[in-house]
Each structure stands twice: as structure tokens, then as C-alpha cells.
């Protein structure tokens, strides 16, 4: 039987008798035609070839298939892309099967020439998806429905395999799939569609080095591998892990041609992170997928992941509801300094950074200790300065603050930290300056400070610096930068220490007595 083209079939339907006859004559061709028309149908039809578990349909899978199909059709017509796509969705929602296993194969059913570059945080994960795709093409059912497609014999590795298509008695070489890890080499390879699935290992997502490396690779390496920069889309799918993870990093650029789909596992607590918001009507009892992730499953996930991991991977925000460690809505903004009679002590605490123009910031935070155990952040100096410029600014700030303000700064461990501290003390001759040597990690040191913030005992003097400080505190400990938290917790811990009159702070050193 001669089956009409997909385009023709889209504009007219089979008469019932003709359809029955076609099914009787060659049911595989009808299955093939329906698969070509719909990625979702293809997934349902060939699910058993990639999984031993029963297929569990849900609206979000249909949504993904619809988005992917529209993107691929535009690429096939060589039309400029409308957008790149970022999808944030919890683990265990069939995202890898949809995006990384089924989607490239479905594209080859209609456009055998398409080339794909696929990447995940590890080479093994990326290769596993490629292996599933390759095995699916080799399956008996696939060969029965699509005998014209096969894996090219002399280009048949998990990391880079090519498909061929038979035309009558001839064979034409088609597209390929090149699989790599985020950070891996891409020299010599280009793609019509770029796919990134889970670019960060959830177990290492708090590593700023890992995050920076992933963002740099996407920016500087993957972006250069497009066959046509105007046409080739980048598709990123992942659960949120950090405020500056690849999703957060790309979205922070506020580019107009980014489509963002964010699907929290539940919207009772994370509804404001649902995008587009009108998808709320699809949720049942507040759940994205009651079959895969009911409330009991989510409760277990929260126990396993912890509040931060759950918020990122399930809620699609890398901080729990209420602002994580710091409930920033409990900051009280005041518009003037308090009367001097209420002030017990004032210090300026510096968290020093050695780099200029990039990396961490140097922060000098001025904090008042008030009566009734209240605290006020009155000013923040923040910048990326060279060592010489930083020391100049520290001294100029001390002069502007006046001698009633004590100066503290964190002394890094090791001989380099000691030398830097001694240089700052010499620079502050004439002022009360102290080198502070805190112990424990940053989160541990910030914990008692966060308790006071969360109980409304820390005020902010209104200023232009308020917004950046609040946003850093909101996402801590997964914020991109932590310098303002470090300076704040350092200042608080100094002010909160009990000391006897006339005694120096433990672990501190005076420049003047």
C-alpha cells in the first residue's frame, strides 16, 4: 500500500473504509504515520522499547512534546528561531526520556538530516541517553515501522552515531547525535539543535567553581557550535539547584528570546514559581503529577533532599519559602539613624577580596548595636578593587566613619592572610582596628545572625545598597555572592560577644590601644 505523505494527511482524513483497509494491509505504516505526526504519540507507542515500567501519561509530557515539536518544525523549515527554551521541572518526571531519548529520534522520522549536540553534567549520563536512543532505532518494532532508517554501520558509537535513510535502492547519510559532558570538547561538531539535560550534578551544585565552569562552557563553547546562529535553538532542561545555576544565569541576562517553563512539583507552597502561571489549572490537588509525585512522595523527597534541595529540585527556586536561612521580609527599613543614647557600639566589618574586576567582592558593612538587643545595618561599601585601591578605600571609609567606629576585618588562614591583616592594621594607624579569625564554615557562622534577622531584630537604614543586600540574603547559602552575609555575620558575632571591660576580643588584635 502507498501511504500518503504526512503533509497530505494533515489536510484530509481517511474515509473509514479506506482506513480499515490500510490497517489490515499494513498496520505498521499507519503506526509510523501517526508517530510522524506527533512526538507524544511516538513516545506512547515506543515507550516499552526504552522502559520496563508502564507509561504514565500526564499533561506536562504533552506540553513538552508540543513545545519540542514546534521548535523542530521551525528548524526544519530553516526559519529564524522564536526563542531558546529553558524548562525547570523536578527529577523523575520523564524529562530525560522525552528530551534526550525520544525527541532526536522523532525528528529523524521526518527530517533524517538533522544534527544534534547533547550534553549532561557527566559523560556517562549523556552516553546513557544516547545508548537508549541507539538501541531504540535497532529494536525490532522500530525497524518494522521505519525500515528506511538505521544507524550507520561505520559511524556507530554511543558518543557519536549517524543515521542513514534508504531511498528506493539508494542509501543517504543523514544526521548525527554527538554526546558529551558539560565542559567537554566540541571541536569540529555543529548541531541544528543543542540539548542540555541537567548540566550540574545535584551533589556538587553548591560548588561555585562547578557552576562557573558550566556557565562558561554554555556561553563560550556550546554557543559556538550552532549550524546557523539565527535558526539553531538551545534547549536546557534541569531542576533548579542554585541562584546562579545555568537557568538562573541565563535568565539573569533578561534576553527577550528566552521562553521559560517552570513546573514546581507542587504549587501550594511554590505557586509563584510556576511559569506560565495559567498552567495552575492543570495541577490536581496542587500537584504537578499525582501519579509520579503525590504528597507522600514529596514528603519523602523533602526528608531526603533537605529544605534547600527540596526547594530547588521540587519547588524550582533555590531557596525555601520564606527566604531560606534569612527571612528577608523581616528586615525593618528605617529612614534615620537612632538617637545616640540608644547606641551601645558601632563597628565596620570588612570581608576582603583580593581580585579586581571579577570574582568575590570586598564588603565593608557598618553595624550598630542598640539597646534592647536590636541591631542596625547603616551602610555597606562594596566593590571589586585591587589590593592598593581596597586599602585606600578602607582607610578613607574609616576617616568618614569617625573614631567612634571600630574597624574589624576577617583574617584569612595561612601566612598570606596574616600578612594581609598586618598590612591593613598598618594602613589604619590611628584607628581602633582588629583582625578577626573566625572558625567554622560560613553557614555555621551565619546561623545565630539569621535568628536575629528572622525575629525582626535587625534593621536596615534606607539606602541604594538595600536591594543587593536583601537579594543576597534571600538566596543564602545558594546565593551567587556571599560577601555581604559574611560581613554581616562577622559584625553581628563581634557585637554579640560578651566581654569584660578593658579586655580585648578573643582572636583580635588592636592597631591602637
N, C-alpha and C positions, 0 to 999 in steps of 0.2 A: 504494500500500500504506500502511496506517495503522500506524506504528511505535509500539509501546507506550512508555509513559513510562520514563525512566531508573530511577525508584524501583521500578516494577513489574518491570522486567527484572533488577533486582538480587536479587529474591527468587525468580525462577524462570527456567529456561533454555529456549531454543527447542528443540523437537524437531528432530532432524537434518533431516527432510524439509522442515519449515517454514523452517528457517534457510537451506537451499539455495534454496528458492523466493524467500525475501526477498532474498537476494543477487542472484539472477537478475533480479528485478523492479526493484530499486533498490539497487545496491551502495553508492551514496553515503550512503544513510540508515543502513546498517549501519556504515559507517566513522564517520559522525557519532555514532552511539550509542556505539560503542567509545571514541571520543575523549572524549565527555562523562563516561564512567565513569572515565577515567584520564588524568591530566596527562602521565604518562610515555608512554602510547600516543599521545597527541596530539603530543608532541614528536617521536617517531619518525615519525609519519605525515606531519607537515608540515615536517620538517627541511629538505627540499630547497627549500622556499619562502624560507628565510632564509639558506641557506649552499650554496656550491658544493662544499664538501668532504663526503665521506661521513660519515654519522652513526657515531660510535664509542661504543656503549653502555658504561657502566661502573656499578658498584654505587652509587657516590656520587651519580650523577644520579638514580637511582631513589630513593635516600634523600631527596634534596632534594625531589623531586616528591611523595613521600609526606608529608613534613612540611608542604609548602605546601598540599597538598590538604586535610589535616586542619584546618589553620588556616582556610582559606577556607570549609569546610563549617560550621565553628563560627560564623564571621561571618554566613554566610547564614541560620543558624538564630537569629541575634541572641542567642547565648549569651555570657556573660562569657568573655573570653579566658583561657586557661590560662597563657599566657606570651607575652612578646615573644621574638623569635628572633634570635640572633647566630650567624652562620656565618663561620668563618675557613677559607679554602681558597686554594691557590696560584692565580696567574693562569693562564689557558689551560686551565681545567677546565670550560668551558661554563657557568660560573656566571651570566654576564650574559644569555646566551640563555635559560637556564632561568628565572631570577627576573624579569628585566626585559622580555623579549620575549614568551615563551610564556605565562607564568603569568597576566598580566592578561587575555589573550585567552581562555584556557581558562576562567577564571572567568565571562566574559561568555557563554560557551556555555551555562552553567547558570543564571547569575544576571545577567541583562543590565543590571541596575540598579546594579551595584557601581561605586564611585568609587575611583580610585587617585591617590595623590600619589607621584611617583617622583623621586629625586634622585641625582646623582653629583657628583664634585668639580668637574666643569666642565659648563657648559650644553651645550656641543657633544656631549659624551659622553651626557648624558641625552637630548638630542634625537635622537641617532642610534638609540638603543634604541627610542624612541617611533616613529621613522620605519619601522624594521623591523616593528614591531607593526602599524602602519597599513597598510603595503604587504602584509603577510600577509593582513589582512582583505580587501583588494582583489583578492587573487590569484584566478585562475580556479578553482583547486581548492577554495579555501575557499568561494567563492560557490556551487560545486556541492554541497558538503556542508552548508553552513549558509546557505541563501539568505535566511533570515529576519533575519540580522544584517548590518549595514552601517555605514559611517562617516557620520554626519550631515553633509549637504552644506554647511550654513551654519555648521558648527562643526568645521572640518577644517583644523587647523594642527598642526604637529608638537608644539608646546608645550602644546596643549590641544585634544584632539579628543574628540568624544562619539559613542557608538554609538546606533543605533536598532534596534528589533526590530519585525518585521511580525507582526501577529496577524490572520489572515484578510485582510480588506480594509483593516484599520487599521494605523497606524504609531504606535509608542510610543517616546518619547525615553528612552534608557537612561543608563547610567553614563558616566563620562568618565575620561580619564587626563591629569593635569596634570604636566608635566615641568619641572624646574627644576634649578639648581645648588645645592650646599650653600652656604648664605649668601644665596641668592636670596629674593625676596619670595614670600609665600604668602597675602597678604591676600585674603580673600574665598573661599578654596578650603578644602575639607574632604574627607577621604577615609575610606572604610571600611577600607582597608588602606594603610599607609605603607611604601614600599620605598626603601631606601638602598643603592646599589651603589657601592663604592669612594669613600667620602667624602673621601679625601685623595689628592692627587697623589703617587705614589711619589717623584718627583723633588724634592718640596718637603717631605717628611714630617718632616725634622729641624727645620723651622721651628716654633718654639713658638707663634708668632703664628698660623700656619695651623691648628695643632692646636687652640689655644684657640678660634679662631673657629668651627671645625667643631663642637666640643663644645658651645659656647654656642648655636649655631644649632639643634642637635638638641634641646638642653634647653629653650630658651626660645621657639623659633619653631615647629619641626616638631611638638613635643608638644602645641601648642595647636590643631592642625589636625585633630583626631580628631572624627569624626561622633558617636561615643559612646565616651567615655573608658574605660568598662568593657569594651567589646567590641572596639574598633579595635586591632589589633596593629601594632607596629612591627617590621619585618624588616630587619636590617642584614647585609649580606654584604660581606666585604672580606678582603684579606690583611693580616696584622699588619705594621705599619710603625714603631711607636713604643710605648713602655710606656704612654703616656697618649693613644694614638690613640683614636678613638671606641669601639672594642671594649674596650680597657683601661680607659678612663674609665668606661664604663657598668658593666663587671664589677666595678670597684673599689667601686661603691656597695653591692655584695653584696645586691642586691634578690632576693627569693625568686622572683619571677615572670619570671625570665630563663632561657631554655633556650639553652645554649651548645654548638654543634657545632664542633669544631676538628679539621681534617683536614690534618695535615702532608703534604707531598709524599712524604716517606719517614720511616719510623719506626725505622730502625737508629740514627739519631742523635737523633731528635726524638720518640721514642715517648711520653715522659712528657707531651707536649703534645697527645696525641690524646684527644679527648673526644667521645662516651663511650669509655672505654677498651676496652669489649668489641668495638669495631669493628676491633680489631687483626686479628681473624680474617679480615677482608675483604681485607687487604693481601696482595699476591702478591710474594714475594721482598722484602718490606719496602716495597713501592711502592704508593702510592695508586692510580695509573693507569698501568700498564705501557705502554699504547698511546700515551698522550699524553706521559708523562714517565718514560722509562726512565732507567737510571743514567747513560747517556751524555748525555742531555738535561739531567739535573740537574747533571752536572759542568760543562756549558757554562753553565748558569744561574748556578752559583756563581762561575765566572770572570767573567761579565758583571756580576753584582749585587754581588760582594764578599761578605765573610763576614757583615757585618751585614744587608745587603739579602737575602741568601740565607736567613739565619736567620729573618728576619721574614716574607718573602713565601713561602718554601717550608716552613720549619720551624714557622711560626706562633708564634714567640717573637721579640721584637725584640732578641735578643742571642744570639750564637753559643753552642754547647755549651761548658761550662767557664767561662762568665761573661763573655764579651766581652773587653774590654780588661783588666778586672780579674778574675782568678780568685779569687773571694772565699772559696772553700773553703781557700785557702792562708793566710788570716789566722789567726794563732795568738792565742787568747784567754788572757790571763794574769790572775791573781787578786790580784796585789800589785805595787807599784812595785818597780823593780830597786834593788839596793844603790847608794848614791851613788858608790861607786868605779867603777862601770861607766858612769856618765853623763858624756858629753862636753859636751853642750849641750842646753838646753831653750828652745823658743820657743812662743809662742802666735801663730798666724797668723789674721788676720781677713779674711774676704771680706765686704765691707759691701754691704748693700742699702738703698735709700732709701725703700722703700714700707712702709707699715704695714698689717697685716691681710691682705694679699694679695700675690701675685707671689712674687719670689725671697725667700730667707731671708738674714739676716745670720748668718754662721757664724764662730765663733772656735774653732779646733782647736789643741789643745796637743800638741806632738810632742817626744819625747826622741830625741836621737842617742846611741846606746850604742856601746860598744866592739865590735869585730869587725863593724863596718858593719851593725849592727842598729838598727831604729827602733821606737819605741813611741808609739802614739796613746793618750794618757792621759785626755783629756777633750774633749768637744765642747759648746759653748754654741751654741744655735740658736733663732732666733725671728724673727718679723716685727714690728719695732719702729719707732716714729717716730724721727726723727733725734736728738731730745733724749734719748729713753729709751735708744736704742742707745749713745750716747756715755756715758751714765751706767753702763750695764752693762759696757761695755768697761773703764772705769776701775775699777769695783768688782771685776771679774774680775782685773785687774792687781794690785790690792791683795791679793786672796785668793791669787793665784799666788806672790807674793813677788818681790823684786827680782832674784832669780837667773834669772827667766824673762824673756827678751827678747820684746818685742811687735813684730810685723810686721803690716802691712795693705796690701792691694793699692790702689794709687793709680790710679784710672781716668784715661784720657787727657782732655785738654782743661782749660780753666780751672776748670770745676766740680769735676773730680777733684782738681786742685791745691788748691783752697780747702778741700775736704772733708778732704784729707790734713793740711793745716796746722792745721785745727780739731782733728783727732784728736791731733796732736802736742802742741798746747797743752793739751788735756784730760789728756794723760799726762805732764805736767810732773813730774819726779822719777823717771820710769821710763825704761828704755832702749827707745825707740820708734823704728821705722824705717818709712818709706814705700817700698814695693816697686813698681817699674814693670816688670812682666814683658812680654816680647814674644812674638809668635806666638799662635795660637789655643789654646783650652782643651785640645783633644785633643793638640796638639803638646806643650803644657806638661805634660800628664799622662803622656806616654809613658814617660819614664825612671822615674817614680814607680811606674807599673804593673809595670815589670820587677822592681822590688824586692818588690812585693806578691806577684807571681806566683811568685817564688822563695822565698817564705816568710820574707822578711827584715823584714816589718812586723808587729808585734804590736798587739793591742788590749787595753787594760785593761778588764776586765769592767765593764759599766755599762748603764744603761737605754737609752743612746743607741746602743748597738751595732747593734740591728736596723735602724734607719732608715739608718744609715751604710752597712751592708752592702748593703741593698737598692738604695740609690742607686748604689753602686759596681757592683753586679751588672749594671745596665742601661746604664751609661755607655758611649758618649756619647748614648744614646737615652733616658736616664732623664728623668723629668719635671723634677726639680731636679738641679742640678749643683754647688751651692754647697759641699757637703762635699768633693766631689772637688777643686774649685778650691782650697779652703783646705788640703786635704791635699797637693796637688801644690805649692802655694806654699810650705808649710812644708818639705816634702822638698827642694825645689830650693834653698832657703836653706841648709839644713843640709848639703847635699851639695856646696855650692860650696867650692872650695879658696881659701883666703885666707891672706895673710901676717899674722903677729902685728902688732896695732896698726893694721891697715888696715880701713877701712870697707868694707862690701859695696858693690859697684858698683850704682849706681841706688838707693841707700838713703840715708836721712837720719836722723841721731840727734836725739832731743829732748834728751838729756843726754849728756855725754861722761864 
